[in-house]
Structure formats: C-alpha cells, structure tokens
Amino acid sequence: MSILEIALASQIWARRHEKRGLAFDESAGLKALLRVAFVFFAFTLLIAALNIAADRPQMLAQSSAPVATGR
C-alpha cells in the first residue's frame, strides 16, 4: 500500500469510529469565541512587540505613511 492509501484508510476508519456530539451547547460556542479572542489578542500583542522592537511604534492618528508619499 502506498502512503496515500494508508492515510485514506486511516481517515475513513477514524471517521467511522468517532463519537460526535449532536447538540450544540452554549459552552462550545463560548469556548470558540474565547479562542478567537485570545488569538486576536495574541496576534495584536505580537505585532505591537515587533513594532516596538523595530523602534517603529504604530500611530493610528497619523496621516499616510511617509514612504508611500515620497514616491
């Protein structure tokens, strides 16, 4: 068997034997929302830290970027 056939057979076997929750409960939605918020917050902190490390703090109230206007 090739690797692709083994992977496909494994995927089919896993789908047949998994137990799915049929009902959507509020805790699952809350967990998903919290994960999205955490990822957004972490990404924002990462971008801010990279801007500070590059000595270019982000300013929201500035006009257009000087690099773009200089061309």
DACORBEL-V879019 format. One record per residue. N is the residue number from 1. D_LAST is the distance of its C-alpha to the last C-alpha in Angstrom with 2 decimals. Layout:
# DACORBEL-V879019
n = <N & N>
d_last = <D_LAST & D_LAST>
This chain:
# DACORBEL-V879019
n = <1 & 2 & 3 & 4 & 5 & 6 & 7 & 8 & 9 & 10 & 11 & 12 & 13 & 14 & 15 & 16 & 17 & 18 & 19 & 20 & 21 & 22 & 23 & 24 & 25 & 26 & 27 & 28 & 29 & 30 & 31 & 32 & 33 & 34 & 35 & 36 & 37 & 38 & 39 & 40 & 41 & 42 & 43 & 44 & 45 & 46 & 47 & 48 & 49 & 50 & 51 & 52 & 53 & 54 & 55 & 56 & 57 & 58 & 59 & 60 & 61 & 62 & 63 & 64 & 65 & 66 & 67 & 68 & 69 & 70 & 71>
d_last = <58.72 & 55.09 & 52.66 & 51.25 & 54.78 & 55.56 & 52.41 & 53.18 & 56.81 & 55.81 & 53.47 & 56.26 & 58.79 & 56.56 & 55.95 & 59.68 & 60.59 & 58.02 & 59.15 & 56.88 & 57.10 & 57.66 & 57.07 & 53.82 & 54.51 & 52.49 & 52.14 & 50.22 & 47.74 & 47.43 & 46.84 & 44.07 & 42.42 & 42.74 & 41.24 & 38.19 & 37.82 & 38.30 & 35.70 & 33.13 & 34.05 & 33.96 & 30.54 & 29.21 & 30.85 & 29.45 & 25.82 & 26.54 & 28.25 & 25.47 & 22.95 & 25.54 & 26.22 & 22.60 & 22.78 & 20.18 & 22.37 & 21.18 & 21.02 & 21.72 & 21.60 & 18.06 & 15.49 & 12.29 & 10.84 & 8.97 & 6.94 & 5.89 & 5.57 & 3.81 & 0.00>
